[in-house]
Amino acid sequence: MSTHRAAANADRLCRVDEDWDRTNASDRVSRYGAYLRSHTELFDPWREATGGITEDPGEFAIAAFRVACGRS
């Protein structure tokens, strides 16, 4: 890692290692994306959304948070 890059990252709390995430994803694309796809029922709980995914930002955020926290 170059000195410039190290200095640029020193002020960050964390960073996402996209290569590691992709390599360790069950679908080789995204670990979180795979989790979301495995819980699609949460994104349209009333089965009324076009395409099966709610367009309401609040409902989407709640569903994504539940998946992230393991509360499905």
Biopython code that builds the backbone (N, CA, C, O; Angstrom):
import numpy as np
from Bio.PDB.StructureBuilder import StructureBuilder

atoms = [
    (1, "MET", "N", (0.860, -1.177, 0.000)),
    (1, "MET", "CA", (0.000, 0.000, 0.000)),
    (1, "MET", "C", (0.896, 1.226, 0.000)),
    (1, "MET", "O", (1.829, 1.332, 0.796)),
    (2, "SER", "N", (0.608, 2.119, -0.876)),
    (2, "SER", "CA", (1.415, 3.331, -0.954)),
    (2, "SER", "C", (1.140, 4.230, 0.243)),
    (2, "SER", "O", (0.107, 4.117, 0.902)),
    (3, "THR", "N", (2.089, 5.126, 0.511)),
    (3, "THR", "CA", (1.928, 6.070, 1.619)),
    (3, "THR", "C", (0.704, 6.946, 1.391)),
    (3, "THR", "O", (-0.045, 7.226, 2.327)),
    (4, "HIS", "N", (0.498, 7.380, 0.149)),
    (4, "HIS", "CA", (-0.662, 8.214, -0.178)),
    (4, "HIS", "C", (-1.963, 7.481, 0.136)),
    (4, "HIS", "O", (-2.875, 8.045, 0.740)),
    (5, "ARG", "N", (-2.037, 6.237, -0.276)),
    (5, "ARG", "CA", (-3.267, 5.471, -0.036)),
    (5, "ARG", "C", (-3.464, 5.224, 1.459)),
    (5, "ARG", "O", (-4.587, 5.320, 1.953)),
    (6, "ALA", "N", (-2.398, 4.910, 2.183)),
    (6, "ALA", "CA", (-2.511, 4.683, 3.625)),
    (6, "ALA", "C", (-3.007, 5.943, 4.318)),
    (6, "ALA", "O", (-3.852, 5.872, 5.211)),
    (7, "ALA", "N", (-2.491, 7.082, 3.914)),
    (7, "ALA", "CA", (-2.920, 8.341, 4.527)),
    (7, "ALA", "C", (-4.376, 8.622, 4.208)),
    (7, "ALA", "O", (-5.109, 9.135, 5.053)),
    (8, "ALA", "N", (-4.799, 8.293, 3.004)),
    (8, "ALA", "CA", (-6.182, 8.536, 2.610)),
    (8, "ALA", "C", (-7.145, 7.653, 3.393)),
    (8, "ALA", "O", (-8.293, 8.041, 3.613)),
    (9, "ASN", "N", (-6.702, 6.479, 3.814)),
    (9, "ASN", "CA", (-7.564, 5.554, 4.545)),
    (9, "ASN", "C", (-7.461, 5.709, 6.062)),
    (9, "ASN", "O", (-8.257, 5.115, 6.790)),
    (10, "ALA", "N", (-6.505, 6.490, 6.555)),
    (10, "ALA", "CA", (-6.280, 6.613, 7.992)),
    (10, "ALA", "C", (-7.462, 7.240, 8.726)),
    (10, "ALA", "O", (-7.665, 6.961, 9.908)),
    (11, "ASP", "N", (-8.235, 8.068, 8.063)),
    (11, "ASP", "CA", (-9.348, 8.737, 8.723)),
    (11, "ASP", "C", (-10.652, 7.947, 8.630)),
    (11, "ASP", "O", (-11.695, 8.437, 9.062)),
    (12, "ARG", "N", (-10.613, 6.757, 8.084)),
    (12, "ARG", "CA", (-11.826, 5.943, 7.927)),
    (12, "ARG", "C", (-11.952, 4.945, 9.064)),
    (12, "ARG", "O", (-10.965, 4.361, 9.511)),
    (13, "LEU", "N", (-13.166, 4.761, 9.517)),
    (13, "LEU", "CA", (-13.439, 3.778, 10.562)),
    (13, "LEU", "C", (-13.269, 2.372, 10.024)),
    (13, "LEU", "O", (-12.717, 1.501, 10.697)),
    (14, "CYS", "N", (-13.740, 2.157, 8.823)),
    (14, "CYS", "CA", (-13.599, 0.853, 8.185)),
    (14, "CYS", "C", (-13.686, 1.036, 6.682)),
    (14, "CYS", "O", (-14.012, 2.117, 6.193)),
    (15, "ARG", "N", (-13.393, -0.019, 5.965)),
    (15, "ARG", "CA", (-13.550, 0.012, 4.526)),
    (15, "ARG", "C", (-14.127, -1.319, 4.085)),
    (15, "ARG", "O", (-13.948, -2.333, 4.759)),
    (16, "VAL", "N", (-14.808, -1.317, 2.977)),
    (16, "VAL", "CA", (-15.396, -2.531, 2.428)),
    (16, "VAL", "C", (-14.399, -3.131, 1.452)),
    (16, "VAL", "O", (-13.952, -2.465, 0.519)),
    (17, "ASP", "N", (-14.057, -4.389, 1.673)),
    (17, "ASP", "CA", (-13.176, -5.103, 0.754)),
    (17, "ASP", "C", (-14.071, -5.820, -0.247)),
    (17, "ASP", "O", (-14.486, -6.957, -0.024)),
    (18, "GLU", "N", (-14.359, -5.147, -1.343)),
    (18, "GLU", "CA", (-15.303, -5.674, -2.333)),
    (18, "GLU", "C", (-14.819, -6.979, -2.950)),
    (18, "GLU", "O", (-15.632, -7.851, -3.256)),
    (19, "ASP", "N", (-13.518, -7.129, -3.139)),
    (19, "ASP", "CA", (-12.996, -8.386, -3.695)),
    (19, "ASP", "C", (-13.251, -9.546, -2.743)),
    (19, "ASP", "O", (-13.676, -10.620, -3.170)),
    (20, "TRP", "N", (-12.992, -9.333, -1.441)),
    (20, "TRP", "CA", (-13.233, -10.385, -0.452)),
    (20, "TRP", "C", (-14.725, -10.718, -0.395)),
    (20, "TRP", "O", (-15.104, -11.888, -0.345)),
    (21, "ASP", "N", (-15.555, -9.696, -0.403)),
    (21, "ASP", "CA", (-16.993, -9.895, -0.348)),
    (21, "ASP", "C", (-17.461, -10.726, -1.540)),
    (21, "ASP", "O", (-18.232, -11.672, -1.378)),
    (22, "ARG", "N", (-16.998, -10.374, -2.729)),
    (22, "ARG", "CA", (-17.398, -11.088, -3.940)),
    (22, "ARG", "C", (-16.898, -12.532, -3.912)),
    (22, "ARG", "O", (-17.639, -13.453, -4.255)),
    (23, "THR", "N", (-15.651, -12.730, -3.507)),
    (23, "THR", "CA", (-15.063, -14.069, -3.456)),
    (23, "THR", "C", (-15.787, -14.959, -2.464)),
    (23, "THR", "O", (-15.931, -16.157, -2.706)),
    (24, "ASN", "N", (-16.241, -14.402, -1.360)),
    (24, "ASN", "CA", (-16.885, -15.191, -0.308)),
    (24, "ASN", "C", (-18.401, -15.223, -0.390)),
    (24, "ASN", "O", (-19.054, -15.799, 0.480)),
    (25, "ALA", "N", (-18.964, -14.619, -1.415)),
    (25, "ALA", "CA", (-20.417, -14.626, -1.595)),
    (25, "ALA", "C", (-20.858, -15.954, -2.203)),
    (25, "ALA", "O", (-20.178, -16.501, -3.072)),
    (26, "SER", "N", (-21.972, -16.458, -1.754)),
    (26, "SER", "CA", (-22.470, -17.724, -2.293)),
    (26, "SER", "C", (-22.783, -17.616, -3.774)),
    (26, "SER", "O", (-22.718, -18.611, -4.496)),
    (27, "ASP", "N", (-23.124, -16.410, -4.237)),
    (27, "ASP", "CA", (-23.421, -16.216, -5.655)),
    (27, "ASP", "C", (-22.252, -15.584, -6.408)),
    (27, "ASP", "O", (-22.373, -15.268, -7.591)),
    (28, "ARG", "N", (-21.111, -15.398, -5.719)),
    (28, "ARG", "CA", (-19.898, -14.777, -6.271)),
    (28, "ARG", "C", (-20.134, -13.349, -6.772)),
    (28, "ARG", "O", (-19.380, -12.840, -7.601)),
    (29, "VAL", "N", (-21.186, -12.715, -6.261)),
    (29, "VAL", "CA", (-21.471, -11.332, -6.618)),
    (29, "VAL", "C", (-21.441, -10.459, -5.368)),
    (29, "VAL", "O", (-20.674, -9.499, -5.292)),
    (30, "SER", "N", (-22.286, -10.800, -4.379)),
    (30, "SER", "CA", (-22.389, -9.985, -3.176)),
    (30, "SER", "C", (-22.972, -10.819, -2.039)),
    (30, "SER", "O", (-24.031, -11.425, -2.197)),
    (31, "ARG", "N", (-22.296, -10.854, -0.909)),
    (31, "ARG", "CA", (-22.812, -11.601, 0.237)),
    (31, "ARG", "C", (-24.146, -11.022, 0.693)),
    (31, "ARG", "O", (-25.107, -11.766, 0.890)),
    (32, "TYR", "N", (-24.218, -9.699, 0.864)),
    (32, "TYR", "CA", (-25.461, -9.087, 1.325)),
    (32, "TYR", "C", (-26.555, -9.224, 0.276)),
    (32, "TYR", "O", (-27.710, -9.479, 0.616)),
    (33, "GLY", "N", (-26.204, -9.058, -0.995)),
    (33, "GLY", "CA", (-27.184, -9.232, -2.066)),
    (33, "GLY", "C", (-27.784, -10.626, -2.048)),
    (33, "GLY", "O", (-28.984, -10.793, -2.268)),
    (34, "ALA", "N", (-26.953, -11.629, -1.788)),
    (34, "ALA", "CA", (-27.453, -13.007, -1.704)),
    (34, "ALA", "C", (-28.401, -13.153, -0.513)),
    (34, "ALA", "O", (-29.423, -13.831, -0.618)),
    (35, "TYR", "N", (-28.072, -12.525, 0.612)),
    (35, "TYR", "CA", (-28.961, -12.572, 1.778)),
    (35, "TYR", "C", (-30.302, -11.915, 1.455)),
    (35, "TYR", "O", (-31.360, -12.432, 1.814)),
    (36, "LEU", "N", (-30.245, -10.764, 0.772)),
    (36, "LEU", "CA", (-31.484, -10.077, 0.414)),
    (36, "LEU", "C", (-32.343, -10.955, -0.493)),
    (36, "LEU", "O", (-33.549, -11.086, -0.280)),
    (37, "ARG", "N", (-31.720, -11.549, -1.498)),
    (37, "ARG", "CA", (-32.480, -12.403, -2.416)),
    (37, "ARG", "C", (-33.059, -13.620, -1.717)),
    (37, "ARG", "O", (-34.086, -14.144, -2.150)),
    (38, "SER", "N", (-32.429, -14.078, -0.654)),
    (38, "SER", "CA", (-32.958, -15.249, 0.062)),
    (38, "SER", "C", (-34.117, -14.883, 0.995)),
    (38, "SER", "O", (-34.730, -15.765, 1.596)),
    (39, "HIS", "N", (-34.414, -13.601, 1.115)),
    (39, "HIS", "CA", (-35.511, -13.136, 1.972)),
    (39, "HIS", "C", (-36.467, -12.215, 1.206)),
    (39, "HIS", "O", (-36.956, -11.226, 1.753)),
    (40, "THR", "N", (-36.725, -12.540, -0.038)),
    (40, "THR", "CA", (-37.561, -11.670, -0.864)),
    (40, "THR", "C", (-38.956, -11.472, -0.296)),
    (40, "THR", "O", (-39.584, -10.446, -0.557)),
    (41, "GLU", "N", (-39.453, -12.428, 0.472)),
    (41, "GLU", "CA", (-40.802, -12.293, 1.030)),
    (41, "GLU", "C", (-40.922, -11.084, 1.955)),
    (41, "GLU", "O", (-42.015, -10.546, 2.128)),
    (42, "LEU", "N", (-39.820, -10.656, 2.545)),
    (42, "LEU", "CA", (-39.847, -9.492, 3.431)),
    (42, "LEU", "C", (-40.030, -8.186, 2.661)),
    (42, "LEU", "O", (-40.494, -7.193, 3.222)),
    (43, "PHE", "N", (-39.670, -8.185, 1.386)),
    (43, "PHE", "CA", (-39.720, -6.968, 0.587)),
    (43, "PHE", "C", (-41.072, -6.754, -0.080)),
    (43, "PHE", "O", (-41.282, -5.740, -0.745)),
    (44, "ASP", "N", (-41.972, -7.684, 0.091)),
    (44, "ASP", "CA", (-43.350, -7.531, -0.386)),
    (44, "ASP", "C", (-44.270, -8.346, 0.523)),
    (44, "ASP", "O", (-44.909, -9.301, 0.082)),
    (45, "PRO", "N", (-44.327, -7.954, 1.806)),
    (45, "PRO", "CA", (-45.079, -8.768, 2.772)),
    (45, "PRO", "C", (-46.569, -8.895, 2.463)),
    (45, "PRO", "O", (-47.202, -9.868, 2.872)),
    (46, "TRP", "N", (-47.135, -7.920, 1.742)),
    (46, "TRP", "CA", (-48.563, -7.972, 1.434)),
    (46, "TRP", "C", (-48.829, -8.487, 0.021)),
    (46, "TRP", "O", (-49.976, -8.542, -0.422)),
    (47, "ARG", "N", (-47.766, -8.861, -0.677)),
    (47, "ARG", "CA", (-47.856, -9.414, -2.037)),
    (47, "ARG", "C", (-48.653, -8.515, -2.979)),
    (47, "ARG", "O", (-49.505, -8.975, -3.739)),
    (48, "GLU", "N", (-48.351, -7.223, -2.906)),
    (48, "GLU", "CA", (-49.055, -6.283, -3.753)),
    (48, "GLU", "C", (-48.120, -5.398, -4.572)),
    (48, "GLU", "O", (-48.581, -4.582, -5.371)),
    (49, "ALA", "N", (-46.831, -5.550, -4.384)),
    (49, "ALA", "CA", (-45.874, -4.686, -5.080)),
    (49, "ALA", "C", (-45.626, -5.175, -6.505)),
    (49, "ALA", "O", (-45.549, -6.376, -6.764)),
    (50, "THR", "N", (-45.504, -4.228, -7.408)),
    (50, "THR", "CA", (-45.155, -4.556, -8.781)),
    (50, "THR", "C", (-43.755, -5.162, -8.797)),
    (50, "THR", "O", (-42.822, -4.579, -8.244)),
    (51, "GLY", "N", (-43.606, -6.304, -9.413)),
    (51, "GLY", "CA", (-42.295, -6.946, -9.476)),
    (51, "GLY", "C", (-41.889, -7.645, -8.190)),
    (51, "GLY", "O", (-40.784, -8.179, -8.103)),
    (52, "GLY", "N", (-42.760, -7.652, -7.193)),
    (52, "GLY", "CA", (-42.478, -8.363, -5.951)),
    (52, "GLY", "C", (-41.581, -7.657, -4.954)),
    (52, "GLY", "O", (-41.198, -8.250, -3.945)),
    (53, "ILE", "N", (-41.235, -6.393, -5.213)),
    (53, "ILE", "CA", (-40.394, -5.631, -4.285)),
    (53, "ILE", "C", (-41.056, -4.288, -4.038)),
    (53, "ILE", "O", (-41.362, -3.555, -4.979)),
    (54, "THR", "N", (-41.276, -3.971, -2.776)),
    (54, "THR", "CA", (-41.928, -2.713, -2.426)),
    (54, "THR", "C", (-41.156, -1.512, -2.960)),
    (54, "THR", "O", (-39.926, -1.519, -3.000)),
    (55, "GLU", "N", (-41.875, -0.504, -3.361)),
    (55, "GLU", "CA", (-41.248, 0.744, -3.790)),
    (55, "GLU", "C", (-41.298, 1.792, -2.686)),
    (55, "GLU", "O", (-40.829, 2.915, -2.865)),
    (56, "ASP", "N", (-41.866, 1.421, -1.551)),
    (56, "ASP", "CA", (-41.926, 2.322, -0.404)),
    (56, "ASP", "C", (-40.567, 2.299, 0.299)),
    (56, "ASP", "O", (-40.133, 1.240, 0.753)),
    (57, "PRO", "N", (-39.890, 3.444, 0.399)),
    (57, "PRO", "CA", (-38.553, 3.450, 1.001)),
    (57, "PRO", "C", (-38.538, 2.975, 2.449)),
    (57, "PRO", "O", (-37.582, 2.324, 2.871)),
    (58, "GLY", "N", (-39.571, 3.286, 3.209)),
    (58, "GLY", "CA", (-39.619, 2.845, 4.609)),
    (58, "GLY", "C", (-39.759, 1.342, 4.721)),
    (58, "GLY", "O", (-39.058, 0.707, 5.510)),
    (59, "GLU", "N", (-40.667, 0.762, 3.929)),
    (59, "GLU", "CA", (-40.842, -0.691, 3.949)),
    (59, "GLU", "C", (-39.570, -1.399, 3.500)),
    (59, "GLU", "O", (-39.184, -2.417, 4.074)),
    (60, "PHE", "N", (-38.913, -0.852, 2.460)),
    (60, "PHE", "CA", (-37.677, -1.460, 1.966)),
    (60, "PHE", "C", (-36.591, -1.412, 3.041)),
    (60, "PHE", "O", (-35.891, -2.399, 3.271)),
    (61, "ALA", "N", (-36.457, -0.251, 3.700)),
    (61, "ALA", "CA", (-35.438, -0.101, 4.739)),
    (61, "ALA", "C", (-35.686, -1.058, 5.901)),
    (61, "ALA", "O", (-34.747, -1.646, 6.436)),
    (62, "ILE", "N", (-36.931, -1.210, 6.284)),
    (62, "ILE", "CA", (-37.266, -2.133, 7.372)),
    (62, "ILE", "C", (-36.894, -3.554, 6.985)),
    (62, "ILE", "O", (-36.298, -4.281, 7.779)),
    (63, "ALA", "N", (-37.247, -3.956, 5.757)),
    (63, "ALA", "CA", (-36.930, -5.308, 5.302)),
    (63, "ALA", "C", (-35.421, -5.531, 5.242)),
    (63, "ALA", "O", (-34.929, -6.562, 5.699)),
    (64, "ALA", "N", (-34.683, -4.571, 4.681)),
    (64, "ALA", "CA", (-33.228, -4.698, 4.583)),
    (64, "ALA", "C", (-32.588, -4.758, 5.965)),
    (64, "ALA", "O", (-31.650, -5.525, 6.182)),
    (65, "PHE", "N", (-33.087, -3.955, 6.898)),
    (65, "PHE", "CA", (-32.560, -3.970, 8.265)),
    (65, "PHE", "C", (-32.821, -5.321, 8.937)),
    (65, "PHE", "O", (-31.953, -5.854, 9.629)),
    (66, "ARG", "N", (-33.999, -5.860, 8.732)),
    (66, "ARG", "CA", (-34.334, -7.167, 9.321)),
    (66, "ARG", "C", (-33.404, -8.253, 8.777)),
    (66, "ARG", "O", (-32.959, -9.124, 9.525)),
    (67, "VAL", "N", (-33.112, -8.202, 7.478)),
    (67, "VAL", "CA", (-32.195, -9.184, 6.894)),
    (67, "VAL", "C", (-30.790, -8.991, 7.481)),
    (67, "VAL", "O", (-30.132, -9.961, 7.857)),
    (68, "ALA", "N", (-30.344, -7.744, 7.556)),
    (68, "ALA", "CA", (-28.998, -7.458, 8.066)),
    (68, "ALA", "C", (-28.823, -7.905, 9.512)),
    (68, "ALA", "O", (-27.739, -8.334, 9.907)),
    (69, "CYS", "N", (-29.888, -7.804, 10.298)),
    (69, "CYS", "CA", (-29.814, -8.165, 11.720)),
    (69, "CYS", "C", (-30.183, -9.634, 11.992)),
    (69, "CYS", "O", (-30.142, -10.097, 13.132)),
    (70, "GLY", "N", (-30.542, -10.348, 10.927)),
    (70, "GLY", "CA", (-30.931, -11.738, 11.108)),
    (70, "GLY", "C", (-32.292, -11.920, 11.708)),
    (70, "GLY", "O", (-32.564, -12.949, 12.327)),
    (71, "ARG", "N", (-33.168, -10.932, 11.538)),
    (71, "ARG", "CA", (-34.530, -10.987, 12.095)),
    (71, "ARG", "C", (-35.541, -11.171, 10.979)),
    (71, "ARG", "O", (-36.227, -10.227, 10.588)),
    (72, "SER", "N", (-35.628, -12.369, 10.478)),
    (72, "SER", "CA", (-36.555, -12.586, 9.365)),
    (72, "SER", "C", (-37.838, -13.226, 9.796)),
    (72, "SER", "O", (-38.715, -13.470, 8.968)),
]
sb = StructureBuilder()
sb.init_structure("model")
sb.init_model(0)
sb.init_chain("A")
sb.init_seg("    ")
for serial, (resi, resn, name, xyz) in enumerate(atoms, 1):
    if name == "N":
        sb.init_residue(resn, " ", resi, " ")
    sb.init_atom(name, np.array(xyz, "f"), 0.0, 1.0, " ", f" {name:<3s}", serial, name[0])
structure = sb.get_structure()
